[in-house]
């Protein structure tokens, strides 16, 4: 753990709460005070707390006819997209 994360009043280990979403639950984001924003998404990506892998998240969202859109840089979720009838597993 770096010194900046110990002294940061906004986060724990460079992660800070980012609210809750009805579809994916509790969310975290990278701390803008301790880290540089991702150059691909400019730091808007969030990380669901209740999922260990992207596959788990995608499987649970497919039931709701949703699909996560991941940032190519930091692999966080930047949006949820609706699935059409042809996309249903």
C-alpha positions in Angstrom: 0.0 0.0 0.0 1.4 3.4 -0.9 1.6 6.4 1.3 -1.0 8.3 -0.7 -3.7 5.6 0.0 -3.0 5.7 3.7 -3.4 9.5 3.8 -6.3 9.8 1.5 -9.5 10.9 3.3 -11.7 9.8 0.4 -10.9 6.1 -0.2 -9.6 2.8 1.0 -6.9 1.2 -1.2 -7.7 3.6 -4.1 -11.4 2.5 -4.2 -14.3 4.6 -3.0 -18.1 3.9 -2.9 -19.9 5.0 -6.0 -23.5 4.3 -5.0 -25.9 1.5 -5.9 -27.5 0.4 -9.1 -30.8 -1.6 -9.2 -29.3 -4.1 -11.7 -25.7 -4.6 -10.5 -25.9 -3.6 -6.8 -23.2 -1.8 -4.8 -20.6 0.0 -6.9 -17.1 1.2 -6.4 -15.0 3.6 -8.5 -11.3 4.5 -8.6 -10.4 7.4 -6.3 -9.8 10.6 -8.4 -7.5 11.9 -5.6 -5.2 8.9 -5.5 -5.2 7.6 -9.1 -5.0 8.9 -12.6 -8.3 8.5 -14.6 -8.4 5.8 -17.3 -7.5 7.4 -20.6 -10.2 5.3 -22.4 -13.2 6.2 -20.2 -11.9 9.3 -18.3 -12.6 7.6 -15.0 -16.4 7.0 -15.4 -16.2 3.2 -15.0 -17.6 1.6 -12.0 -16.8 -1.8 -10.4 -19.7 -4.0 -9.0 -18.8 -5.2 -5.5 -20.9 -8.4 -5.7 -19.2 -10.1 -8.6 -15.9 -11.8 -8.8 -15.7 -12.2 -12.6 -17.2 -10.4 -15.6 -18.9 -13.7 -16.6 -20.8 -13.8 -13.4 -22.0 -10.2 -14.0 -23.0 -10.9 -17.6 -24.9 -14.1 -16.6 -26.9 -12.3 -14.0 -27.6 -9.3 -16.3 -28.7 -11.6 -19.1 -31.7 -12.7 -17.0 -32.7 -9.0 -16.9 -32.1 -8.7 -20.7 -29.1 -6.4 -20.0 -25.4 -6.7 -21.0 -22.5 -4.8 -19.4 -20.3 -2.6 -21.6 -16.7 -2.7 -20.3 -14.0 -0.1 -20.7 -11.2 -1.4 -22.9 -8.6 0.3 -20.6 -9.6 -0.4 -17.0 -12.2 -3.1 -17.5 -14.8 -1.3 -15.4 -18.5 -1.1 -16.4 -19.2 2.0 -18.4 -22.8 1.3 -19.4 -25.6 -1.3 -19.5 -27.0 -2.2 -22.9 -30.4 -3.9 -23.5 -30.5 -7.2 -25.2 -32.7 -7.8 -28.2 -34.8 -10.9 -28.7 -32.0 -12.4 -31.0 -29.4 -11.9 -28.2 -31.2 -13.9 -25.5 -29.2 -17.0 -24.5 
